[in-house]
Amino acid sequence: MAKEQQPQAAQQGAAGLSPLFPTYARYPISLVKGEGSWLWDDQGNKYLDFMCGLAVTNLGHAPKQVKEKLKAQLDELWHVSNLFHIPGQEKAAALLTQHTCADAVFFCNSGAEANEAAIKLARRYHQKVLGNGRFEIITFTQSFHGRTLATLTATGQDKVKEGFLPLPAGFKTVPLHDVKALESAITSSTAAIMIEMVQAEGGVYPVDPAFVKAIQELCQKHGLLLIVDEVQTGMGRTGKLFAHEHYGLQPDIFTSAKGLGSGFPVGAMLGKGYLREAFAAGSHGSTFGGTPMSMAVVQATLETMVEENVPQRAAESGQYLVARLHEELGGHSFVKDIRGKGLLIGIECADAVGEIVLEGQRRGLLFVTAGPNVIRLLPNLLVSKEEIDQAVSLLAELIQEHTAVKSL
Ligand SMILES: *Cc1c(COP(=O)(O)O)cnc(C)c1O
């Protein structure tokens, strides 16, 4: 577009405007250093981190074992094309398949990309292997699957779709926990059902085991693939390495990202062995997928998780955190529900909680929301009891003060 055709705001240029696109409403804090459960800003203020970059730094900030592997890799090799064998990638995949129900892995760089790969694999399996032309993916209201065109279409929240029409065809959304709606949404075009075991962005809603069972039966009956989005729930977050283990479930495909690299960008799509033949050389790829750097980090993260029993520790700390929250907040009229799994915890409140998040930051505690009324707590999985106590006391104080001010 020529300069004179640009809208007024764009012509104003750099004067006072950020050189970044305004895709985030950023908090007025610049974090510059992190260690374990703690972060520091550029003014020297210290924060207890109960958000972990949104379920990313599951082993805390700069975990020693991972840092050492990454530094060692930095001296060896940064990047090589996937046109070559990458030993680190095969090792990381072997570790992942050894500790999960999956048999094969595709590495990429983010959660959205992992879900894209899952959608592509499901379609291709039906179209190329079974030869039935199926393409449709059924997802659930309030789900979140990413920001690419396909994954935002899969997402069951209208706000991520505004202004991006036309959306790609082949997606359908039904209400969570509604077996009838799900069954009637299935047609001869349906290829797969995609679900999170705990809807995280959508408000921290764990899926009911009876509903998971119904999904399994429908997949069986109609020949559908089951895709579990473990981008937020995976890597120990819910008290198991992956959340579908709580349900005794073996999904055909599941995805991982956030916690997979301890903060280094990496994603993975994992699937059962019979899906291998759906992909051939050239059918999918990623320049940066499975680079030696990210693979060193994935190996170190997984080894630490397994050797130090991190998922089990997350389960125990999660129980302790929920018990402490009930003690301090259980009887409070502002608190409607405390729910979640492991260290993915939601506190549903009677009203908007955005102000509480900001006041928490001013007092040195970082946490986030999941929808307007839900406080979401995502500490690292090695968080100590003392740190949990400290966060819960401050949170109780924040809620007391918030509700006292409101009732004046
Ligand atoms: C964060 C998230 C994604 C998207 O991951 P990106 O790495 O931001 O692309 C997808 N699904 C779920 C459940 C998530 O929480």
The ligand as an SDF file (V2000), in Angstrom:
LIG
                    3D

 15 15  0  0  0  0  0  0  0  0999 V2000
   -0.7670  -22.5740   24.5650 C   0  0  0  0  0  0  0  0  0  0  0  0
   -1.6230  -23.6080   23.9550 C   0  0  0  0  0  0  0  0  0  0  0  0
   -1.5900  -23.8640   22.5600 C   0  0  0  0  0  0  0  0  0  0  0  0
   -0.7820  -23.0160   21.6040 C   0  0  0  0  0  0  0  0  0  0  0  0
    0.5810  -23.1360   21.8300 O   0  0  0  0  0  0  0  0  0  0  0  0
    1.6030  -22.0890   21.1210 P   0  0  0  0  0  0  0  0  0  0  0  0
    2.9620  -22.6260   21.4960 O   0  0  0  0  0  0  0  0  0  0  0  0
    1.3100  -20.7520   21.7080 O   0  0  0  0  0  0  0  0  0  0  0  0
    1.3370  -22.1400   19.6730 O   0  0  0  0  0  0  0  0  0  0  0  0
   -2.3590  -24.8890   22.0710 C   0  0  0  0  0  0  0  0  0  0  0  0
   -3.1190  -25.6460   22.8800 N   0  0  0  0  0  0  0  0  0  0  0  0
   -3.1670  -25.4420   24.2200 C   0  0  0  0  0  0  0  0  0  0  0  0
   -4.0090  -26.3240   25.0710 C   0  0  0  0  0  0  0  0  0  0  0  0
   -2.4340  -24.4150   24.7960 C   0  0  0  0  0  0  0  0  0  0  0  0
   -2.5100  -24.1780   26.1100 O   0  0  0  0  0  0  0  0  0  0  0  0
  1  2  1  0
  2  3  1  0
  2 14  2  0
  3  4  1  0
  3 10  2  0
  4  5  1  0
  5  6  1  0
  6  7  2  0
  6  8  1  0
  6  9  1  0
 10 11  1  0
 11 12  2  0
 12 13  1  0
 12 14  1  0
 14 15  1  0
M  END
$$$$
